[in-house]
Amino acid sequence: MKTIPTPRYDILIAKHTGMCFGVRQAIETTEAVLKNESATILGQLAHNPTVKSRLASRGARSAPLEQSQAPTKRVIITAHGAADRDRKRWAKAGYQVTDTTCPLVKVAHAKLAKIVAAGYQPVIIGKEGHVEVRGLQGDFPNARIILSPDDISAIPHVKRIGIISQTTQPIDRVRALVNEVRKQRPEVEVAYFDTVCHPTKDRQTALHELCQQAELVLAIGGKNSNNTAQLARTARKLACQAHHIEGPNDIQPEWLDGIRKVGLTAGTSTLDESLEAVVHHLQDLASSRSPLTKQFSQIAS
């Protein structure tokens, strides 16, 4: 954890925070493609408005994954992944497909396929409608999606259940749900494969450490970033005031009244510059603007 002191409060930055390697790799791959040709991103490459705007300025077009036509011959599968049937559909339609699926999302797809091949009823712990979850369920429509104990009743009564998780779910929630499935179905063989990614786990662990000191936590990331929203919710459960923000303009000065320690964390799609901008703004609000470039390079290292 890094600390930046100001006259009004300390700014604490979580040990693990911000963009993960999977999203960074997807952006780099897409930018490399756009240097040579136009391309259409099938969905949102990462749940980050700054990334979306930047890629659009470099000529990226966009189209829904579920469509069958795009304005360019090159299409890009996002970091959240897609069902194999969607990849094949676009290729069969004559498009050149670049796949930027996060390697850890690919692991979740492989585990799900293994569960199905072994004869288990597949279950996905995740958010209904999330692009990653849609991709996981796309090739296995009989997979059930659960996110709370109330959802378990929708799982068919079978002898064997196999469970994976959306990669960005809090591991504590996942483990609790797996235990609840075993509790509600004691006669059933339940196999669980841990597919929560290490960056998500690291950020959740670092958040627990942050909340031991911070009175207020700001979770920085796109409004439709599930893992950023999870960070804010977890902070509240840990008895911290917490807000999910996209950037410095979302910060309400009254949030800082009486606060001595402000904690910062960021989702796995959040750029370093977004975190840097929030730090700058908090320093401005504390009326103690100091050169940040050197400080931030130390923080991010």
C-alpha positions as CSV (number, residue, x, y, z in Angstrom):
1,M,0.0,0.0,0.0
2,K,1.3,3.4,-1.0
3,T,0.5,6.6,0.9
4,I,0.5,10.2,-0.4
5,P,0.1,12.7,2.5
6,T,-1.8,16.0,2.1
7,P,-2.6,18.6,4.7
8,R,-6.2,17.4,5.0
9,Y,-6.0,13.7,4.5
10,D,-3.7,10.8,3.5
11,I,-4.3,9.2,0.1
12,L,-3.9,5.5,0.4
13,I,-3.5,3.4,-2.8
14,A,-4.2,-0.3,-2.7
15,K,-1.2,-2.6,-3.2
16,H,-2.9,-4.3,-6.2
17,T,-5.1,-2.1,-8.4
18,G,-6.0,-1.1,-11.9
19,M,-5.7,-2.7,-15.3
20,C,-4.9,-6.4,-15.4
21,F,-2.6,-8.1,-18.0
22,G,-5.5,-9.6,-19.9
23,V,-7.1,-6.2,-20.6
24,R,-3.8,-4.6,-21.3
25,Q,-2.9,-7.3,-23.8
26,A,-6.3,-6.9,-25.5
27,I,-5.8,-3.2,-25.9
28,E,-2.2,-3.6,-27.3
29,T,-3.4,-6.2,-29.8
30,T,-6.2,-4.0,-31.0
31,E,-4.0,-1.0,-31.3
32,A,-1.5,-3.0,-33.3
33,V,-4.3,-4.1,-35.7
34,L,-5.6,-0.5,-36.1
35,K,-2.1,0.6,-37.2
36,N,-2.5,-1.5,-40.4
37,E,-6.2,-1.7,-41.1
38,S,-9.6,-0.7,-39.9
39,A,-11.4,-3.1,-37.6
40,T,-14.7,-3.5,-35.8
41,I,-14.8,-4.4,-32.1
42,L,-17.6,-6.8,-31.4
43,G,-18.9,-5.3,-28.2
44,Q,-16.8,-3.2,-25.8
45,L,-13.2,-4.3,-25.7
46,A,-13.0,-3.4,-22.0
47,H,-15.5,-1.7,-19.7
48,N,-13.8,1.6,-19.8
49,P,-15.1,4.7,-21.6
50,T,-11.6,6.2,-22.0
51,V,-10.4,3.1,-23.8
52,K,-13.5,3.1,-26.0
53,S,-12.9,6.7,-27.0
54,R,-9.2,6.2,-27.6
55,L,-9.7,3.2,-29.9
56,A,-12.5,5.1,-31.7
57,S,-10.2,8.0,-32.4
58,R,-7.8,5.5,-34.0
59,G,-10.5,4.2,-36.4
60,A,-12.1,1.4,-34.4
61,R,-15.7,0.7,-35.3
62,S,-18.2,-1.2,-33.2
63,A,-20.9,-3.7,-33.6
64,P,-22.8,-6.2,-31.4
65,L,-21.3,-9.6,-31.2
66,E,-24.7,-11.1,-31.8
67,Q,-25.0,-9.3,-35.2
68,S,-24.0,-11.0,-38.5
69,Q,-22.6,-8.0,-40.3
70,A,-19.8,-5.4,-39.6
71,P,-18.6,-2.3,-41.4
72,T,-15.0,-3.8,-41.8
73,K,-13.6,-7.1,-42.8
74,R,-11.6,-7.4,-39.6
75,V,-13.5,-8.0,-36.4
76,I,-12.2,-8.3,-32.9
77,I,-13.5,-10.5,-30.1
78,T,-13.2,-8.6,-26.8
79,A,-11.2,-9.4,-23.7
80,H,-14.4,-10.8,-22.1
81,G,-14.5,-13.6,-24.7
82,A,-17.3,-15.2,-26.7
83,A,-18.9,-18.5,-27.4
84,D,-17.1,-20.7,-30.0
85,R,-20.2,-20.7,-32.1
86,D,-20.0,-16.9,-32.4
87,R,-16.3,-17.0,-33.5
88,K,-17.2,-19.6,-36.1
89,R,-20.2,-17.7,-37.3
90,W,-18.2,-14.6,-38.0
91,A,-15.4,-16.6,-39.7
92,K,-17.9,-18.5,-41.8
93,A,-19.5,-15.2,-42.9
94,G,-16.1,-14.3,-44.4
95,Y,-14.7,-12.0,-41.7
96,Q,-11.1,-12.1,-40.4
97,V,-11.4,-12.7,-36.7
98,T,-8.8,-11.4,-34.1
99,D,-9.4,-12.9,-30.7
100,T,-8.3,-10.8,-27.7
101,T,-10.0,-13.0,-25.1
102,C,-8.2,-12.9,-21.8
103,P,-6.2,-16.1,-21.2
104,L,-7.9,-16.6,-17.9
105,V,-11.4,-16.3,-19.4
106,K,-10.2,-19.0,-21.9
107,V,-9.4,-21.2,-18.8
108,A,-13.0,-20.8,-17.6
109,H,-14.3,-21.9,-21.0
110,A,-12.0,-24.9,-20.9
111,K,-13.1,-25.9,-17.4
112,L,-16.8,-25.6,-18.4
113,A,-16.2,-27.8,-21.4
114,K,-14.5,-30.3,-19.1
115,I,-17.5,-30.3,-16.7
116,V,-19.9,-30.9,-19.5
117,A,-17.8,-33.7,-21.1
118,A,-17.6,-35.4,-17.7
119,G,-21.4,-35.6,-17.5
120,Y,-22.0,-32.9,-14.8
121,Q,-24.9,-30.4,-14.9
122,P,-23.0,-27.2,-15.6
123,V,-23.5,-24.2,-13.3
124,I,-21.9,-20.8,-13.7
125,I,-21.6,-18.4,-10.7
126,G,-21.9,-15.0,-12.3
127,K,-24.0,-12.0,-13.3
128,E,-26.9,-12.9,-15.7
129,G,-26.4,-11.0,-19.0
130,H,-22.7,-10.1,-18.4
131,V,-20.8,-10.5,-21.7
132,E,-18.4,-13.0,-20.2
133,V,-21.2,-15.1,-18.7
134,R,-23.1,-14.9,-22.0
135,G,-20.0,-16.3,-23.7
136,L,-19.6,-19.1,-21.2
137,Q,-23.2,-20.1,-21.5
138,G,-23.3,-19.7,-25.3
139,D,-21.9,-23.1,-26.2
140,F,-23.7,-24.8,-23.3
141,P,-27.3,-23.4,-23.1
142,N,-28.3,-25.9,-20.5
143,A,-25.8,-24.3,-18.0
144,R,-27.5,-22.6,-15.1
145,I,-26.4,-19.2,-13.8
146,I,-26.6,-18.4,-10.1
147,L,-25.6,-15.4,-8.1
148,S,-27.4,-15.9,-4.8
149,P,-28.7,-18.9,-2.7
150,D,-32.2,-18.2,-4.1
151,D,-31.0,-19.1,-7.5
152,I,-30.0,-22.6,-6.5
153,S,-33.6,-23.9,-6.8
154,A,-33.3,-23.4,-10.6
155,I,-30.6,-26.1,-10.9
156,P,-32.1,-29.3,-12.1
157,H,-32.2,-32.2,-9.7
158,V,-29.4,-34.4,-11.0
159,K,-26.8,-36.6,-9.4
160,R,-23.8,-34.5,-10.4
161,I,-23.3,-30.8,-10.5
162,G,-20.1,-29.0,-11.8
163,I,-19.5,-25.4,-10.9
164,I,-17.3,-22.7,-12.4
165,S,-17.4,-18.9,-11.9
166,Q,-17.2,-15.7,-13.9
167,T,-13.6,-14.7,-13.5
168,T,-14.3,-11.4,-11.8
169,Q,-16.6,-12.6,-9.1
170,P,-15.4,-12.1,-5.4
171,I,-13.9,-15.4,-4.3
172,D,-15.7,-15.2,-0.9
173,R,-19.1,-15.1,-2.6
174,V,-18.2,-18.0,-4.9
175,R,-17.0,-20.2,-2.1
176,A,-20.1,-19.4,0.0
177,L,-22.4,-20.3,-3.0
178,V,-20.6,-23.5,-3.6
179,N,-21.0,-24.4,0.1
180,E,-24.7,-23.5,-0.1
181,V,-25.2,-25.7,-3.2
182,R,-23.7,-28.6,-1.2
183,K,-25.9,-27.7,1.8
184,Q,-29.1,-27.6,-0.2
185,R,-28.2,-30.7,-2.3
186,P,-26.5,-33.0,0.2
187,E,-27.2,-36.1,-1.9
188,V,-25.5,-34.6,-5.0
189,E,-21.9,-34.9,-6.1
190,V,-20.7,-31.3,-6.5
191,A,-17.4,-30.6,-8.3
192,Y,-16.1,-27.0,-8.1
193,F,-13.4,-25.6,-10.4
194,D,-12.0,-22.3,-9.2
195,T,-11.9,-19.9,-12.2
196,V,-11.8,-16.6,-10.4
197,C,-8.8,-14.9,-11.9
198,H,-5.7,-14.0,-9.8
199,P,-5.9,-10.2,-10.6
200,T,-9.5,-10.2,-9.2
201,K,-8.3,-12.1,-6.1
202,D,-5.3,-9.8,-5.6
203,R,-7.5,-6.7,-5.8
204,Q,-10.0,-8.1,-3.4
205,T,-7.3,-9.0,-0.9
206,A,-5.6,-5.6,-1.3
207,L,-9.0,-4.0,-0.7
208,H,-9.4,-5.8,2.6
209,E,-6.0,-4.4,3.7
210,L,-7.0,-0.9,2.4
211,C,-10.2,-0.9,4.4
212,Q,-8.4,-1.6,7.6
213,Q,-7.0,1.9,7.4
214,A,-9.2,4.0,5.0
215,E,-12.4,5.7,6.2
216,L,-13.5,6.4,2.6
217,V,-12.8,4.2,-0.5
218,L,-13.1,5.3,-4.1
219,A,-13.3,2.5,-6.6
220,I,-12.3,3.8,-10.0
221,G,-13.6,2.2,-13.2
222,G,-16.3,2.3,-15.9
223,K,-19.9,2.5,-14.7
224,N,-20.5,-0.9,-16.4
225,S,-17.4,-2.5,-15.0
226,N,-18.7,-5.4,-12.9
227,N,-15.4,-5.9,-11.0
228,T,-15.2,-2.2,-10.1
229,A,-18.7,-2.3,-8.8
230,Q,-17.8,-5.4,-6.8
231,L,-14.9,-3.5,-5.2
232,A,-17.2,-0.8,-4.0
233,R,-19.7,-3.2,-2.7
234,T,-17.1,-5.2,-0.8
235,A,-15.7,-2.0,0.7
236,R,-19.1,-1.2,2.1
237,K,-19.4,-4.7,3.5
238,L,-16.1,-4.0,5.3
239,A,-17.7,-0.9,6.9
240,C,-16.0,1.7,4.7
241,Q,-17.8,4.5,3.0
242,A,-17.4,3.7,-0.7
243,H,-18.2,5.2,-4.1
244,H,-17.8,3.8,-7.6
245,I,-16.5,6.6,-9.8
246,E,-15.3,6.8,-13.4
247,G,-13.0,9.7,-12.7
248,P,-12.3,12.9,-10.7
249,N,-15.4,14.7,-12.0
250,D,-17.6,12.2,-10.1
251,I,-16.0,13.1,-6.7
252,Q,-18.3,15.1,-4.4
253,P,-16.2,17.3,-2.1
254,E,-18.6,16.7,0.8
255,W,-17.6,13.0,0.8
256,L,-14.3,14.2,2.2
257,D,-15.7,16.1,5.1
258,G,-14.0,14.8,8.3
259,I,-12.1,12.1,6.4
260,R,-8.4,11.6,7.4
261,K,-7.6,8.6,5.1
262,V,-8.9,8.2,1.6
263,G,-8.4,4.8,0.0
264,L,-8.2,4.3,-3.8
265,T,-8.7,1.1,-5.7
266,A,-9.5,0.5,-9.4
267,G,-11.0,-2.2,-11.5
268,T,-9.2,-4.5,-13.9
269,S,-10.1,-2.3,-16.9
270,T,-9.0,1.0,-15.4
271,L,-6.0,2.9,-17.0
272,D,-3.1,4.1,-14.8
273,E,-3.9,7.6,-16.0
274,S,-7.4,7.4,-14.6
275,L,-6.0,6.6,-11.2
276,E,-3.4,9.4,-11.6
277,A,-6.1,11.9,-12.4
278,V,-8.1,11.0,-9.3
279,V,-4.9,11.4,-7.2
280,H,-4.3,14.8,-8.8
281,H,-7.8,15.9,-8.0
282,L,-7.7,14.8,-4.4
283,Q,-4.5,16.8,-4.0
284,D,-6.2,19.8,-5.5
285,L,-9.1,19.5,-3.1
286,A,-6.7,19.3,-0.2
287,S,-5.1,22.6,-1.5
288,S,-1.7,20.9,-1.6
289,R,-0.9,20.3,-5.3
290,S,2.5,18.8,-5.6
291,P,4.4,17.3,-8.6
292,L,2.9,13.9,-9.1
293,T,4.8,12.4,-12.1
294,K,7.7,11.0,-10.0
295,Q,5.3,10.0,-7.1
296,F,3.0,8.1,-9.4
297,S,5.7,6.2,-11.2
298,Q,6.8,4.9,-7.8
299,I,3.2,4.1,-6.9
300,A,2.6,2.1,-10.1
301,S,5.9,0.2,-9.9
